[in-house]
Each structure stands twice: as structure tokens, then as C-alpha cells.
Amino acid sequence: MTKAKIIKEVSEKTGIERALVEVILEAYMTSVKEHILRKESVSFRGFGNFIVKKRAAKIARNISKNTAINLPAHYIPSFRPSKKFSTQVRKAVK
């Protein structure tokens, strides 16, 4: 599902005009990004958590050149669904 489809669906379900829904959705995404960039988690009860994970440094292989590449430790954004949400998905998708 695309952002445009989400905006349309929320607009239809709530009766709020699309332009306002788009502004709200953009503000939401910006807020989540800002908190993740500060290494803070963002939690939504019953949905899940947006968190920052640290990946350890490791040695990878460049298969085409058969050489080793040192990958430094780095941080990545991640989503951890709640148990309730995970259970709902398991039951719905069989």
C-alpha cells in the first residue's frame, strides 16, 4: 500500500479532507524519524515499537573479487510488532 492510498483511505473513513490527512501523516512520519535519529524508541500500544538497533562490526566477502570487506558497526531503524499485532497477523494470514 502506498502513502497516497493510505491518505485516501483515512480521508474516506474519517471524513477529513485529503490535504489535512496528508499534513498530519507527514508530521507523524517526521516526528518518528526525528526520534529515531536521536536513538529514541517510538511505541504504539497494540501496534509495536520503532527502535534503533546496533549492528556489530563484521567482515563480509565481495564474491566477484573474492576479497574481504570490513563493515564497521552501525545503527539501523527497525520495527518490532507487539504480541497482539503479531498474533492477529498469524491468524489472518494462513
N, C-alpha and C positions, 0 to 999 in steps of 0.2 A: 504494500500500500504506500502511496506517495503522500508527501506533505499536502499537496493540493486536494487529494481525496479525503484526507483526514479533516482538513479545513471545511470542505463541503459537507461532510457527514456531521461534524459537530454543529455547523451552522443550521443544518436541517433539523437535527434533534433538539436544539435549544431555542431556535427561533432568533438567534443573534445573527446580525449581518456578517457576511464573509470577511469583510475588511477588518472588523473588530476581532473576529476569531483569529485572523492571521496575525494581527498585532499581539494578541495575547499569547499565541503559540510561539512566536518569535521571542517574546520576552521570557517565556518559560525556558526555551532552549538556551538562550543567552545566560540566564541565571544558572542553569545546571552546568553549563560549560565553565562559567566563572568559578563556581565552587570546586569543580573537578580540577581545574588548573591550580587551585590553592591546596590541592590534595585533601579536600574535604569530601566526605561521602554525602550523598543526597538520598534520603529514604522516603518511600511512599508505602505506608502500611497497606498490606494486602496486595501490593504490586511487586515491589522489590527495591533494591538499592543500586544506585550508580556509585561505583567505587573506583579508586585508583590502585592498581596492582603494580608491584615492583618485579620486574623480570631480572633475574640474575645474569651476570656476565657469562658468556659461553663461547666455545669455539665451534664455528659452523664450517661447512665444506662448500666450496664452489665446485660443483660437479664437472662443469665444462672444462675448467682449467686444472682440476684436481689439486686445489690449494686450500689451505686453512685460512679462515677469516675470523678475526677476533671481534665478537659483538659485545660492546660494553653493556653494563647494567642500564636499564631504562625503565620508565614508567609507562603504563598503558591504561586507558579507560576501560572499564568493564561493567557489566550489568549482572547482578545476582538476583534472580527472581525469588519471591517469597515462597514459602512452602505451600501456602494456599493457592497461589497462582500456578505453581508447578503441578500441583495435584489437578487443578482444573484443566490444564493443557493435556496432561496424561489421559484424563478421562475423555476429553473431547476429540483428541487426535489418536485414532487407533488404526 
